Every structure is written in C-alpha cells, then in structure tokens.
C-alpha cells in the first residue's frame, strides 16, 4: 500500500537523515546532486554548504530549489520526502553560526544512526577549509510532502 505521509512523518524523516538530493534549475534544465544537510526543525530551514561552482551559481540565479530524502529498505518498503523552498546564502557571523549548528546536528545524527564515534567537527573542518571557505546556505522550507510504501 502506498500512502501520503502526514506533516509529522515528513518532518521526522527529513530531520533524521543528513544526506539528500538537492534539485535546482540552471539554464532551463533540472540538475540533481547529493548533499550533506541538516534540517533545523525549530526554524524550518535546511542548512547546507558548498564551494563556489555550478550549483551555487545556479541557485543564485534561481533560488527555487528542492531537497529529496529517501529511506529505502526494499521495493515494497520505503519512505520518500520532498522539501521545497528558497535558497538563501549566508555570510559573516550568520554563516559561522549556521555552520556550527550544521556540524553539531550532523555529528549527532551520525553518532545516533551509525553508532560511530567521531570528532566530526575537526574532520568536517579539515575537509572544507583546505583550499577555500565554503558557502553556507539555507533552504527556507515552504512545503514538505512525502509518500511511503509498505506491503
């Protein structure tokens, strides 16, 4: 049976994962790329980061984006959520504060989901600060929809 998820179920799936597929439009063509994200349920925003490049340039031109998250056990057992919203680029102390929230949030998810202990902040920081500072962004969530299947 396939059914729509309610808002509480949608939020839970979005908040309990940290890898999703970001969709954006560039030159009238859709693109989908995997990203690491953190969903701040209190503020209803998705926090992400990236280096300068194609997706950042595209989102600057057209800020309408979506993030899909799927949990798939089998062809007959899955959950899928789509969050649609608006890209907002951050800078200065706002960017640093959101990066900190992102780091702590993803660290907690990794520890709780994967039962791994890691010094995520230093691992994360060493990866993203090698060559250039990352661009920190939010997706202000406007709508979340989802489906599930169970047999």
C-alpha positions in Angstrom: 0.0 0.0 0.0 1.3 3.5 -0.9 0.1 6.4 1.1 0.9 10.0 1.7 2.8 10.9 4.9 1.4 13.4 7.3 3.4 16.5 8.3 4.8 14.9 11.5 6.1 11.9 9.5 7.6 14.2 6.8 9.4 16.3 9.4 10.7 13.2 11.2 12.2 11.7 8.0 13.8 15.0 7.0 15.2 15.6 10.5 16.5 12.0 11.0 18.7 12.0 7.8 21.7 14.0 6.7 22.2 13.0 3.0 19.7 14.2 0.4 19.4 15.1 -3.3 19.3 18.8 -4.0 17.4 19.8 -7.1 17.9 23.2 -8.9 17.4 24.7 -12.3 20.2 26.0 -14.4 19.7 27.4 -18.0 16.2 25.9 -18.0 17.5 22.4 -17.2 17.0 20.5 -14.0 20.0 19.2 -12.0 20.1 16.9 -9.0 23.1 16.5 -6.8 23.7 14.7 -3.5 24.5 16.9 -0.5 25.0 16.7 3.2 22.4 18.7 5.0 21.0 19.4 8.5 17.2 20.2 9.0 16.7 22.7 11.7 13.1 21.8 12.7 12.7 24.7 15.1 13.3 27.3 12.3 12.0 25.1 9.4 15.2 25.5 7.5 17.7 23.2 5.8 21.3 24.1 6.3 24.0 23.2 3.7 27.3 24.2 2.4 29.3 24.1 -0.9 32.3 25.5 -2.6 31.9 28.0 -5.4 30.7 26.4 -8.6 27.8 25.3 -10.8 25.1 24.7 -8.2 25.8 27.9 -6.2 25.8 29.9 -9.4 22.5 28.3 -10.4 20.9 28.8 -7.1 21.9 32.5 -7.0 20.1 32.9 -10.4 17.1 30.9 -9.5 16.6 30.4 -5.7 13.7 27.9 -6.1 15.1 24.6 -5.0 14.0 21.3 -3.5 15.6 18.5 -1.4 14.5 14.9 -1.6 15.3 12.3 1.0 14.6 8.6 0.7 14.8 5.7 3.1 14.6 2.5 1.1 14.6 -1.0 2.6 13.2 -2.7 -0.4 11.0 -2.3 -3.4 8.0 -2.7 -1.1 9.3 -0.8 1.9 10.3 2.8 1.5 9.7 6.4 2.6 10.3 9.5 0.4 10.1 13.1 1.3 10.4 16.3 -0.8 11.0 19.7 0.8 10.6 22.7 -1.5 11.8 26.1 -0.6 14.0 29.1 -1.3 17.8 29.3 -1.3 19.4 31.9 0.9 23.1 32.5 1.0 24.7 33.5 4.3 27.8 35.4 5.2 29.8 36.6 8.2 28.7 35.7 11.7 25.4 34.2 10.4 27.2 31.8 8.2 29.6 30.8 11.0 26.7 30.2 13.5 24.8 28.1 10.9 27.9 26.1 10.1 28.2 25.3 13.8 24.6 24.2 14.1 25.1 22.1 10.9 28.2 20.5 12.3 26.7 19.6 15.7 23.5 18.4 14.1 25.1 16.1 11.6 27.5 14.8 14.3 24.6 13.8 16.5 22.8 12.1 13.5 26.0 10.1 12.6 26.5 9.0 16.2 22.8 8.0 16.7 22.2 6.4 13.3 25.5 4.8 12.6 26.7 4.3 16.1 30.1 5.7 15.2 32.1 7.9 17.5 33.9 10.6 15.7 35.4 14.1 16.1 33.1 15.3 13.3 33.8 19.0 13.7 37.5 18.6 13.2 37.1 16.1 10.4 34.5 18.3 8.7 36.5 21.5 9.2 39.7 20.0 7.8 37.8 18.9 4.7 36.0 22.1 3.9 38.7 24.6 4.9 41.6 23.1 2.8 41.5 25.4 -0.1 38.7 27.9 0.4 36.0 28.8 2.8 32.7 27.2 2.0 29.5 29.0 1.1 26.9 28.4 3.8 23.3 28.4 2.7 19.8 27.8 4.0 16.8 26.5 2.2 13.7 28.2 3.8 11.3 25.4 3.6 7.9 26.3 2.2 6.3 22.8 1.7 7.2 19.2 2.6 5.4 16.3 1.0 6.0 12.6 1.3 4.9 9.1 0.4 5.5 5.7 1.9 5.0 2.1 0.8 4.5 -1.0 2.9 3.3 -4.4 1.9 
